[in-house]
Amino acid sequence: MSLYALIDAFVEYLRDQRGYSRHTIRNYHTDLMQFLDFLFGDKGLAEADDHQLQKIRPLVIREYLGSLYGKMARSSIARKFSAVRSFFLFLEKRGLCEGNPAADIATPKLEKYLPAHLTVDDVFRLINKPGKTTPLDIRDLAILEVLYSCGIRASEVEALNLDSIDFDERLVRVIGKGDKERMVPIGRKAIKAVNRYLEATREIRKKAAAHLSDGPLFINFRAQRLSARSIGRIIKRYAVESGLSPEISPHSMRHSFATHLLDGGADLRSVQELLGHKNLSTTQKYTHVSLDRLMEVYDKTHPRS
C-alpha cells in the first residue's frame, strides 16, 4: 500500500473506531500530508517506492521536526509530531511496519504561557458591539452571548442544533472532543439573545427547510450551518471594532469564561466539568491567571507584602 492509502486507513480508524471529532481528524490528515510533502520533496523519497516505510527512520523524523522550527509555534510542532507518532503506532499494531520510528523521539518542549483572556469590562464591550436590527447583527450577538455564557469551543458552537438547547431548564447539550456529550448551563441573557435570533430568522429557516429540530442553530446568509472558522472571523471583527486586540478569538471567550468563574469563587472541578476537560491539569492553567490577579491585589494591599 502507498503511504497515501495508509494515511486514509488511519483516518478511517480515527473516525470509525476512536470516535475522534471532525476537527481533530482534519488536523491529523493535514499534518500527515505535510509530512509526506517533506518525504517526497526534501528527502527525495519516490511515491512509487515499495520500500517507503523502511526508509523512514528516526533520523528522518528528527530532520522533519527540525525543518519546522522557526516556522511555527512549538505547540503546533508538537501536534504535528503527535500525528506522525500515532500514525506509525497504528501501522506497528497492524504489522504494517517494524517498530515505530517516532517512539523514542521526545515531544518538543512547550512554552509556558498564560491563556489570553479578557477583563469583564472588555467582554461587555465586545458583547455590546453588534447592532440589534438586522438578522446577522442579532445572530452575532447571540453567538457572543453563548460563547461567554457557556464557555464552549467554536467547533461546539458550530455543532449546536435547534434542539441542543433546553430553554425551560436553561441547559445546552454540547458535543465535545471525541463526540463526548456534556450538559452545560446557559445564562438568561444568552437565552434571551438566542430566542430573539430564532425569531428574526424564522422565515429564512422555513424557506430553506432549516427549521427542523435537528437543523443548525447558527446559520449563514444561505441558511447553512455556520462554520467554526466563520465564528472566529466574527469574533475578530468585533474585537477590532471594539478597540481590542485582533488576536481575540472564540477561545479567548472560553478562557475568559473560566477565569471569571474562578475569580468569582468557583471550584476547579466544577470548571473542569463545564469546560469538558478530560484532565484536571488542563483546567489548572486557568488558576495561574487568577493567582496572578490575587498576587497583584495582595502586593498592593497587604501591609507587609
C-alpha contacts under 8 A as a table, 3 or more apart, distances in Angstrom:
res1	aa1	res2	aa2	distance
1	M	5	A	6.04
1	M	6	L	6.55
2	S	5	A	5.21
2	S	6	L	6.35
2	S	47	E	7.44
2	S	48	A	7.35
2	S	50	D	7.77
2	S	52	Q	7.98
3	L	6	L	4.98
3	L	7	I	6.15
3	L	36	L	7.94
3	L	47	E	7.97
3	L	52	Q	7.53
3	L	53	L	7.96
4	Y	7	I	5.19
4	Y	8	D	6.31
5	A	8	D	5.03
5	A	9	A	6.27
6	L	9	A	5.01
6	L	10	F	6.21
7	I	10	F	4.94
7	I	11	V	6.14
7	I	29	H	7.40
7	I	32	L	7.37
7	I	87	F	7.50
8	D	11	V	5.14
8	D	12	E	6.18
9	A	12	E	5.08
9	A	13	Y	6.23
10	F	13	Y	5.00
10	F	14	L	6.32
10	F	87	F	6.62
10	F	90	F	6.98
11	V	14	L	5.11
11	V	15	R	6.26
11	V	25	I	6.52
11	V	28	Y	7.79
11	V	29	H	6.86
12	E	15	R	5.14
12	E	16	D	5.91
12	E	17	Q	7.93
13	Y	16	D	5.34
13	Y	17	Q	5.28
13	Y	18	R	6.58
14	L	17	Q	5.82
14	L	18	R	4.78
14	L	19	G	6.11
14	L	20	Y	5.66
14	L	25	I	6.93
15	R	18	R	5.98
15	R	19	G	5.02
15	R	20	Y	5.46
15	R	21	S	7.38
15	R	22	R	7.80
15	R	25	I	7.12
16	D	19	G	5.81
18	R	178	G	7.60
19	G	178	G	5.28
19	G	179	D	6.45
20	Y	24	T	6.33
20	Y	25	I	6.40
20	Y	177	K	6.82
20	Y	178	G	4.30
20	Y	179	D	6.75
21	S	24	T	5.31
21	S	25	I	6.23
21	S	176	G	7.86
21	S	177	K	5.66
21	S	178	G	5.05
21	S	179	D	5.98
22	R	25	I	5.13
22	R	26	R	6.00
23	H	26	R	5.19
23	H	27	N	6.32
23	H	155	S	7.55
24	T	27	N	5.10
24	T	28	Y	6.20
25	I	28	Y	5.11
25	I	29	H	6.12
26	R	29	H	5.19
26	R	30	T	6.16
27	N	30	T	5.10
27	N	31	D	6.07
28	Y	31	D	5.13
28	Y	32	L	6.15
28	Y	80	K	7.48
28	Y	83	A	5.52
29	H	32	L	5.25
29	H	33	M	6.16
30	T	33	M	5.20
30	T	34	Q	6.25
31	D	34	Q	5.13
31	D	35	F	6.36
31	D	80	K	5.36
31	D	83	A	6.62
31	D	84	V	7.81
32	L	35	F	4.88
32	L	36	L	6.32
32	L	80	K	7.51
32	L	83	A	6.64
32	L	84	V	6.40
33	M	36	L	4.99
33	M	37	D	6.28
34	Q	37	D	4.98
34	Q	38	F	6.48
35	F	38	F	5.15
35	F	39	L	6.39
35	F	64	Y	7.36
35	F	84	V	7.73
36	L	39	L	4.91
36	L	40	F	5.99
37	D	40	F	5.31
37	D	41	G	5.60
37	D	42	D	7.74
38	F	41	G	5.10
38	F	42	D	5.13
38	F	43	K	6.43
38	F	64	Y	6.87
39	L	42	D	6.00
39	L	43	K	4.86
39	L	44	G	6.29
39	L	45	L	5.55
40	F	43	K	5.98
40	F	44	G	4.97
40	F	45	L	4.63
40	F	46	A	6.13
40	F	47	E	6.69
41	G	44	G	5.22
41	G	45	L	7.23
45	L	49	D	7.48
45	L	52	Q	7.28
46	A	49	D	5.24
46	A	52	Q	7.76
47	E	52	Q	7.83
49	D	52	Q	5.56
51	H	54	Q	5.51
51	H	55	K	6.65
52	Q	55	K	5.44
52	Q	56	I	6.88
53	L	56	I	5.37
53	L	97	C	6.71
54	Q	57	R	7.21
54	Q	97	C	7.55
56	I	60	V	5.95
56	I	61	I	7.29
56	I	101	P	7.16
57	R	60	V	5.33
57	R	61	I	6.73
57	R	101	P	5.48
58	P	61	I	5.19
58	P	62	R	6.21
58	P	101	P	4.80
58	P	102	A	5.90
58	P	105	I	7.42
59	L	62	R	4.99
59	L	63	E	6.14
60	V	63	E	5.08
60	V	64	Y	6.24
61	I	64	Y	4.92
61	I	65	L	6.28
61	I	101	P	7.71
61	I	102	A	6.90
62	R	65	L	5.15
62	R	66	G	6.09
62	R	105	I	7.68
63	E	66	G	4.92
63	E	67	S	6.18
64	Y	67	S	5.16
64	Y	68	L	6.78
65	L	68	L	5.30
65	L	69	Y	6.87
65	L	77	I	6.99
65	L	81	F	7.31
66	G	69	Y	5.50
68	L	71	K	5.50
68	L	72	M	6.58
68	L	77	I	6.73
69	Y	72	M	6.43
69	Y	73	A	7.78
69	Y	74	R	7.52
69	Y	77	I	7.61
70	G	73	A	7.65
72	M	76	S	6.46
72	M	77	I	6.97
73	A	76	S	5.35
73	A	77	I	6.52
74	R	77	I	4.91
74	R	78	A	6.03
74	R	108	P	6.60
74	R	109	K	7.24
74	R	110	L	5.75
74	R	111	E	7.09
75	S	78	A	5.05
75	S	79	R	6.28
75	S	108	P	7.96
75	S	110	L	5.94
75	S	111	E	7.75
76	S	79	R	5.09
76	S	80	K	6.27
77	I	80	K	5.13
77	I	81	F	6.14
77	I	108	P	7.17
78	A	81	F	5.08
78	A	82	S	6.09
78	A	107	T	6.03
78	A	108	P	5.60
78	A	109	K	7.99
78	A	110	L	7.78
79	R	82	S	4.98
79	R	83	A	6.36
80	K	83	A	5.15
80	K	84	V	6.48
81	F	84	V	5.09
81	F	85	R	6.12
81	F	107	T	7.19
82	S	85	R	5.13
82	S	86	S	5.98
82	S	107	T	7.84
83	A	86	S	5.23
83	A	87	F	6.06
84	V	87	F	5.09
84	V	88	F	6.39
84	V	102	A	7.37
85	R	88	F	5.32
85	R	89	L	6.16
85	R	100	N	7.37
85	R	101	P	7.92
85	R	102	A	5.23
85	R	103	A	6.66
86	S	89	L	5.00
86	S	90	F	6.15
87	F	90	F	5.14
87	F	91	L	6.42
88	F	91	L	4.91
88	F	92	E	5.97
88	F	97	C	7.68
88	F	100	N	5.42
88	F	101	P	7.32
88	F	102	A	7.31
89	L	92	E	4.99
89	L	93	K	6.16
89	L	99	G	7.99
89	L	100	N	5.88
90	F	93	K	5.42
90	F	94	R	6.53
91	L	94	R	5.27
91	L	95	G	6.29
91	L	96	L	4.98
91	L	97	C	5.77
92	E	95	G	5.12
92	E	96	L	5.78
92	E	97	C	5.13
92	E	98	E	6.25
92	E	99	G	5.73
92	E	100	N	6.25
93	K	96	L	7.62
94	R	97	C	7.94
95	G	98	E	7.03
97	C	100	N	7.50
100	N	103	A	5.30
101	P	104	D	7.34
102	A	105	I	5.44
114	L	285	K	7.09
114	L	286	Y	7.66
114	L	288	H	7.05
114	L	289	V	6.56
115	P	252	S	7.77
115	P	255	H	6.44
115	P	285	K	7.46
115	P	286	Y	7.03
115	P	289	V	7.51
116	A	252	S	5.78
116	A	255	H	6.67
116	A	256	S	7.85
117	H	252	S	5.16
117	H	253	M	6.85
117	H	255	H	5.37
117	H	256	S	4.70
117	H	259	T	7.59
118	L	121	D	7.91
118	L	122	D	5.74
118	L	123	V	6.06
118	L	252	S	7.07
118	L	253	M	7.37
118	L	256	S	5.54
119	T	122	D	5.12
119	T	123	V	6.28
119	T	256	S	7.28
120	V	123	V	5.13
120	V	124	F	6.32
120	V	256	S	8.00
120	V	260	H	7.50
121	D	124	F	5.13
121	D	125	R	6.26
122	D	125	R	4.95
122	D	126	L	6.18
122	D	244	L	7.82
123	V	126	L	5.08
123	V	127	I	6.13
123	V	253	M	7.88
124	F	127	I	5.09
124	F	128	N	6.01
125	R	128	N	5.26
125	R	129	K	6.33
125	R	242	S	6.56
126	L	129	K	5.35
126	L	238	Y	6.38
126	L	239	A	6.17
126	L	242	S	6.09
127	I	130	P	6.97
127	I	141	L	6.42
127	I	144	L	5.91
127	I	145	E	6.80
128	N	141	L	7.73
129	K	238	Y	6.48
129	K	241	E	7.63
129	K	242	S	6.71
130	P	137	D	5.47
130	P	138	I	7.37
130	P	140	D	6.58
130	P	141	L	5.84
130	P	238	Y	7.28
131	G	134	T	7.42
131	G	137	D	5.14
131	G	138	I	7.01
131	G	141	L	7.93
132	K	137	D	5.68
132	K	138	I	5.49
133	T	137	D	6.45
133	T	138	I	6.83
134	T	137	D	5.20
134	T	138	I	6.32
135	P	138	I	5.09
135	P	139	R	6.00
135	P	197	Y	6.89
135	P	200	A	5.64
135	P	201	T	6.43
136	L	139	R	4.92
136	L	140	D	6.11
136	L	221	F	7.94
137	D	140	D	5.19
137	D	141	L	6.30
138	I	141	L	5.18
138	I	142	A	6.29
138	I	193	A	7.45
138	I	196	R	7.28
138	I	197	Y	5.51
138	I	200	A	7.64
139	R	142	A	5.10
139	R	143	I	6.27
139	R	194	V	7.71
139	R	197	Y	5.48
139	R	218	F	7.26
140	D	143	I	5.06
140	D	144	L	6.29
140	D	234	I	7.20
141	L	144	L	5.19
141	L	145	E	6.18
141	L	193	A	6.84
142	A	145	E	5.09
142	A	146	V	6.11
142	A	190	A	6.46
142	A	193	A	4.88
142	A	194	V	5.19
142	A	197	Y	6.71
143	I	146	V	5.17
143	I	147	L	6.11
143	I	157	V	7.95
143	I	218	F	7.89
143	I	231	I	7.94
144	L	147	L	5.21
144	L	148	Y	6.30
144	L	235	I	7.61
145	E	148	Y	5.43
145	E	149	S	5.77
145	E	189	K	7.22
145	E	190	A	4.87
145	E	193	A	7.12
146	V	149	S	5.03
146	V	150	C	5.72
146	V	151	G	7.65
146	V	152	I	7.98
146	V	186	I	7.25
146	V	190	A	5.59
147	L	150	C	5.62
147	L	151	G	5.36
147	L	152	I	5.86
147	L	153	R	7.48
147	L	154	A	7.83
147	L	157	V	7.64
147	L	250	P	7.01
147	L	253	M	6.22
147	L	254	R	6.76
148	Y	151	G	5.40
148	Y	152	I	7.95
148	Y	253	M	5.55
148	Y	254	R	6.54
148	Y	256	S	7.46
148	Y	257	F	5.67
149	S	185	P	7.94
149	S	186	I	5.67
149	S	187	G	5.73
149	S	190	A	6.53
149	S	257	F	7.18
150	C	184	V	6.46
150	C	185	P	6.46
150	C	186	I	5.64
150	C	187	G	7.79
150	C	257	F	7.54
150	C	274	L	7.72
151	G	253	M	6.83
151	G	254	R	4.42
151	G	255	H	7.59
151	G	257	F	5.38
151	G	258	A	7.05
151	G	274	L	7.42
151	G	275	L	6.44
152	I	156	E	6.16
152	I	157	V	6.82
152	I	174	V	7.99
152	I	254	R	6.16
152	I	275	L	6.62
153	R	156	E	5.05
153	R	157	V	6.34
153	R	250	P	6.81
153	R	251	H	6.43
153	R	254	R	6.85
154	A	157	V	5.00
154	A	158	E	6.18
154	A	228	A	5.11
154	A	229	R	7.99
154	A	231	I	6.66
154	A	232	G	7.27
154	A	250	P	5.87
154	A	251	H	7.31
155	S	158	E	4.98
155	S	159	A	6.34
155	S	227	S	7.69
155	S	228	A	5.16
156	E	159	A	5.09
156	E	160	L	6.48
156	E	174	V	6.38
156	E	175	I	6.18
156	E	176	G	6.15
157	V	160	L	5.34
157	V	218	F	7.95
157	V	228	A	7.39
158	E	216	P	7.91
158	E	218	F	7.05
158	E	225	R	7.03
158	E	226	L	6.04
158	E	227	S	5.61
158	E	228	A	5.52
158	E	231	I	7.96
159	A	175	I	7.17
159	A	216	P	7.23
160	L	164	S	5.83
160	L	173	R	7.98
160	L	174	V	7.05
160	L	175	I	7.98
160	L	216	P	6.16
160	L	217	L	5.61
160	L	218	F	7.48
161	N	164	S	5.13
161	N	165	I	7.87
161	N	213	S	6.97
161	N	214	D	5.47
161	N	215	G	5.37
161	N	216	P	4.31
161	N	217	L	4.57
161	N	218	F	7.84
162	L	165	I	6.73
162	L	211	H	7.86
162	L	212	L	7.44
162	L	213	S	5.12
162	L	214	D	6.00
162	L	215	G	5.84
162	L	216	P	5.97
162	L	217	L	4.78
163	D	166	D	7.25
163	D	213	S	5.08
163	D	214	D	6.15
164	S	172	V	5.64
164	S	173	R	5.04
164	S	174	V	7.21
165	I	170	R	7.22
165	I	171	L	5.90
165	I	172	V	4.50
165	I	173	R	6.39
166	D	169	E	5.58
166	D	170	R	5.56
166	D	171	L	5.20
166	D	172	V	6.25
167	F	170	R	4.94
167	F	171	L	6.91
167	F	191	I	6.90
170	R	185	P	5.86
170	R	186	I	5.40
170	R	187	G	7.01
170	R	188	R	7.60
170	R	191	I	7.41
171	L	183	M	6.34
171	L	184	V	5.60
171	L	185	P	4.52
171	L	186	I	5.64
172	V	183	M	5.55
172	V	184	V	5.30
172	V	185	P	6.18
172	V	186	I	6.59
173	R	181	E	6.81
173	R	182	R	5.93
173	R	183	M	4.74
173	R	184	V	6.71
174	V	181	E	5.59
174	V	182	R	5.37
174	V	183	M	6.09
174	V	184	V	7.27
175	I	179	D	5.43
175	I	180	K	5.57
175	I	181	E	4.57
175	I	182	R	6.64
176	G	179	D	5.37
176	G	180	K	5.14
176	G	181	E	6.06
176	G	182	R	7.46
176	G	276	G	7.05
177	K	180	K	5.99
182	R	276	G	7.15
183	M	274	L	7.90
184	V	274	L	5.94
186	I	190	A	6.55
186	I	191	I	6.86
187	G	190	A	5.31
187	G	191	I	6.28
188	R	191	I	4.97
188	R	192	K	6.12
189	K	192	K	5.06
189	K	193	A	6.19
190	A	193	A	5.02
190	A	194	V	6.14
191	I	194	V	5.18
191	I	195	N	6.12
192	K	195	N	5.18
192	K	196	R	6.20
193	A	196	R	5.17
193	A	197	Y	6.18
194	V	197	Y	4.95
194	V	198	L	6.14
195	N	198	L	5.13
195	N	199	E	6.24
196	R	199	E	5.16
196	R	200	A	6.21
197	Y	200	A	5.03
197	Y	201	T	6.28
198	L	201	T	5.25
198	L	202	R	5.89
199	E	202	R	5.22
200	A	203	E	7.80
201	T	204	I	5.20
201	T	205	R	6.10
202	R	205	R	5.32
202	R	206	K	6.36
202	R	211	H	7.37
203	E	206	K	5.13
203	E	207	K	6.31
204	I	207	K	5.40
204	I	208	A	6.40
204	I	223	A	6.84
205	R	208	A	5.19
205	R	209	A	5.77
205	R	210	A	4.54
205	R	211	H	4.96
205	R	223	A	6.42
206	K	209	A	4.99
206	K	210	A	6.16
206	K	211	H	5.58
207	K	210	A	7.68
208	A	211	H	7.88
208	A	223	A	6.27
209	A	212	L	6.99
210	A	215	G	5.30
210	A	216	P	7.02
210	A	223	A	6.75
210	A	224	Q	7.82
211	H	215	G	6.11
212	L	215	G	5.19
216	P	219	I	6.48
216	P	224	Q	7.46
216	P	225	R	5.40
216	P	226	L	7.98
217	L	225	R	7.51
218	F	225	R	6.09
218	F	226	L	5.64
219	I	222	R	7.46
219	I	223	A	5.07
219	I	224	Q	5.07
219	I	225	R	4.56
219	I	226	L	4.68
220	N	223	A	5.23
220	N	224	Q	5.53
220	N	225	R	6.41
220	N	226	L	5.33
221	F	224	Q	7.42
226	L	230	S	6.50
226	L	231	I	7.14
227	S	230	S	5.20
227	S	231	I	6.39
228	A	231	I	4.97
228	A	232	G	6.25
229	R	232	G	5.05
229	R	233	R	6.40
230	S	233	R	5.03
230	S	234	I	6.25
231	I	234	I	5.09
231	I	235	I	6.39
231	I	250	P	7.42
232	G	235	I	5.26
232	G	236	K	6.23
232	G	249	S	5.81
232	G	250	P	5.90
233	R	236	K	5.11
233	R	237	R	6.11
234	I	237	R	5.24
234	I	238	Y	6.44
235	I	238	Y	5.38
235	I	239	A	6.06
235	I	248	I	7.06
235	I	249	S	5.87
235	I	250	P	6.45
236	K	239	A	5.01
236	K	240	V	6.25
236	K	246	P	5.71
236	K	247	E	6.98
236	K	248	I	5.85
236	K	249	S	6.03
237	R	240	V	5.34
237	R	241	E	6.26
237	R	246	P	7.71
238	Y	241	E	4.92
238	Y	242	S	5.97
239	A	242	S	5.07
239	A	243	G	6.38
239	A	244	L	5.01
239	A	245	S	6.40
239	A	246	P	6.16
239	A	248	I	6.35
240	V	243	G	5.15
240	V	244	L	5.44
240	V	245	S	6.35
240	V	246	P	5.46
241	E	244	L	7.46
244	L	248	I	7.46
245	S	248	I	5.75
248	I	251	H	7.89
248	I	252	S	5.76
249	S	252	S	5.07
249	S	253	M	6.86
250	P	253	M	5.19
250	P	254	R	6.56
251	H	254	R	4.82
251	H	255	H	6.14
252	S	255	H	4.98
252	S	256	S	6.06
253	M	256	S	4.96
253	M	257	F	6.07
254	R	257	F	5.03
254	R	258	A	6.39
255	H	258	A	5.27
255	H	259	T	6.08
255	H	286	Y	7.46
256	S	259	T	5.08
256	S	260	H	5.90
257	F	260	H	5.45
257	F	261	L	6.27
258	A	261	L	5.23
258	A	262	L	6.30
258	A	271	V	6.52
258	A	275	L	7.84
258	A	286	Y	6.79
259	T	262	L	5.19
259	T	263	D	6.05
259	T	286	Y	5.89
259	T	287	T	7.42
259	T	289	V	6.90
259	T	290	S	6.50
260	H	263	D	4.94
260	H	264	G	6.04
261	L	264	G	5.03
261	L	265	G	6.49
261	L	266	A	5.37
261	L	271	V	7.47
262	L	265	G	5.16
262	L	266	A	4.81
262	L	267	D	6.65
262	L	268	L	7.25
262	L	271	V	7.75
262	L	286	Y	7.93
262	L	287	T	7.23
262	L	290	S	6.84
263	D	266	A	7.34
263	D	290	S	5.97
266	A	270	S	6.94
266	A	271	V	7.01
267	D	270	S	5.60
267	D	271	V	6.58
268	L	271	V	5.16
268	L	272	Q	6.12
268	L	280	L	7.85
268	L	283	T	7.21
268	L	284	Q	7.30
269	R	272	Q	4.96
269	R	273	E	6.36
269	R	280	L	7.23
270	S	273	E	5.17
270	S	274	L	6.30
271	V	274	L	5.01
271	V	275	L	6.09
271	V	283	T	7.39
272	Q	275	L	5.26
272	Q	276	G	6.04
272	Q	277	H	5.41
272	Q	278	K	7.85
272	Q	279	N	7.89
272	Q	280	L	6.35
272	Q	283	T	5.76
273	E	276	G	5.11
273	E	277	H	6.58
274	L	277	H	8.00
277	H	280	L	6.85
277	H	282	T	6.56
277	H	283	T	6.78
278	K	282	T	7.77
279	N	282	T	5.64
279	N	283	T	7.30
280	L	283	T	5.21
280	L	284	Q	6.23
281	S	284	Q	4.95
281	S	285	K	7.09
282	T	285	K	6.23
283	T	286	Y	5.95
283	T	287	T	7.73
284	Q	287	T	5.31
284	Q	288	H	7.32
285	K	288	H	5.55
285	K	289	V	7.43
286	Y	289	V	5.41
286	Y	290	S	6.73
287	T	290	S	4.99
287	T	291	L	5.90
288	H	291	L	4.99
288	H	292	D	6.04
289	V	292	D	5.22
289	V	293	R	6.45
290	S	293	R	5.10
290	S	294	L	6.21
291	L	294	L	4.88
291	L	295	M	6.02
292	D	295	M	5.13
292	D	296	E	6.23
293	R	296	E	5.14
293	R	297	V	6.35
294	L	297	V	5.12
294	L	298	Y	6.02
295	M	298	Y	4.87
295	M	299	D	5.99
296	E	299	D	5.25
296	E	300	K	6.28
297	V	300	K	5.24
297	V	301	T	6.10
298	Y	301	T	5.30
298	Y	302	H	5.45
298	Y	305	S	6.94
299	D	302	H	5.99
299	D	305	S	5.34
300	K	305	S	7.85
301	T	305	S	7.84
302	H	305	S	5.23
